[in-house]
């Protein structure tokens, strides 16, 4: 779980690149350095070229790219639409995709599903709404280093739900990722 999430954690790098190309945001050298520093943490966790790397890693890489594209499009849409409008259309699009996939991959629901699925729905709605609000009020490239901290949640939940214990390179890489996020937070408060 941690390895797959670390590959998907390249989304901030994609967002910074797409922000330059699509949103015409100016990226200063310090932010590039922090993004690269966080990326090095991801590479330490992933260890490409070793037995940990797998061709299946391209799937979370694609997920990271499309998550980045979603964020840049959401930022662009915030110039014209309200936060609630973006949330509504994101939800409708997600519902259409999930409904289509459910036609092919449907499994009968358990009693636990009737509890957990609405809970997941509420949490995801709040998460996406918070992301939409953040993107509407700050440059997309400036909030990306915070996404690197998601690796910690992958480590914690991987341990809780799958008894997946991170190894030493994962801990070192996650620490580097956290330090890059702390640096951005510190510099954001200085510049404000």
Secondary structure, DSSP 4 states (H G I P E B T S, - for coil): -HHHHHHHTTHHHHHHHHIIIII-----HHHHHHHHHHHHHHHHHH-TTSTT--TTHHHHHHHHHHHHHHHHHHHHHTTTS-HHHHHHHHHHHHHHHHHHHHHHH--PPPHHHHHHHHHHHHHHHHHHHHHHHHHHHS-HHHHGGGGGGHHHHHHHHHHHHH-----HHHHHHHHHHHHHHHHHHHHHHHH-
